[in-house]
Amino acid sequence: MSRARRIPRWVAPGLAALIALVALVSIRPPLTLQPFIAQAVAMRFFMAAGWGALGLLIALVAIGQRLWARRTGRTGRRAGLHAAVLAVVLVLVALTHGGILVGRGTSMGALAAMADKTGQEGITVLTLNTEREDATIQDVAGAATAARADVVVLPETTADYGDRLATALAGTGDAPFTVFSAVSPPLDPDDDTYGPGRIDPVDATTVLVSSRLGDYRQVEGPGGTGRGLVMVEPVDGTGPVIAGAHTYPPVPGYMALWRTSLTGVAAICQSPPDGLILAGDLNATRDHGPLRDLHRCASAGEQAGIGGLATWPSTTDSTLMGATIDHILVDAAAWRGIAGEVITVPRTDHRGVVVRLSAR
């Protein structure tokens, strides 16, 4: 028996078992929070591309087996059948993953036009992880101005940076912004990388709110939500409650903290304040367990047609390659995302997310 005919006997059941395992992971939310699986699940584009490439490779094997059978006079109808069936299954798996991304949205709308159309009833939100403030004030101010942002959420950013950004925005003639910030205790109290008594930006989250939305004040948010949760509310009670969040990352040594902080942030949507707008770096995609059911919230990015675009890492140079871990979630009864963009800002490993919200 030729080697070409022996290959499917171990390839087919082996790959079938692997596909079954992946399918099990995709329908069991708790498994998506485990090491290695959490990282793999986040990269749906690469899963689609990988399964698709493997399917095409197996299809070539099936064709080769069929041609070899004809050449050697073995013209049985089953020549290459196992490989062909497996190839079809793999391609279907790839198309399913790709279809989910397309369903979440991979196109960007005209934000400026939507801002003019919705007028005072709409709010534009920008969230950008500045990667420990490596992104320059000038670049972030330019992005906020171009987006006509009313709310700017900046994980890994201190209040000092926020104050300087607000000054830069005021210099463009924009309405004044009020700066709010929160800092979580450092995990290593002895770490003085940034100097004694200075804040590591990774532990801080800063939110800027335009005076166009009225006066805001900072209130205490729920605990166990990661690095520096900022929650602000309108002084007169008229307007949205705004939250800026940054969970811990799913990396070795932080997995338990990641699960706890992600679950804590997602829990805000179980009973959100009326008109909630929650934005930031959640270090998780909609495929991770806590974000699968948003309860009373909705993904404004998906509503705006950009929920399938990658926000990390920016080094891939393509919004189709990577993970969608930066989000804008909203009270589904109060807001609807009508246009959005995923933008690149120099000197940060994250892309920014901009969504125009329309009041329901």
Secondary structure, DSSP 8 states (H G I E B T S, - for coil): --HHHHHHHHHHHHHHHHHHHHHHHHH-GGGGGSTTHHHHHH-HHHHHHHHHHHHHHHHHHHHHHHHHHHHTT---TTTTHHHHHHHHHHHHHHHHHHHHHHHH------HHHHHHHHGGGEEEEEE---TTTTS-HHHHHHHHHHHT-SEEEEET--HHHHHHHHHHHHTTT---EEEEEEE---SSTT--TT-TT---GGGEEEEEEEGGG--EEEE---SSSSS--EEEEETTS-S--EEEEE---SSTTTHHHHHHHHHHHHHGGGS--TT-EEEEE-S--TTSHHHH--TTEEEHHHHTT-TTS--B-GGGSSTTSSB--EEEEEETTTEEEEEEEEE--TT-SS-EEEEEEEE-
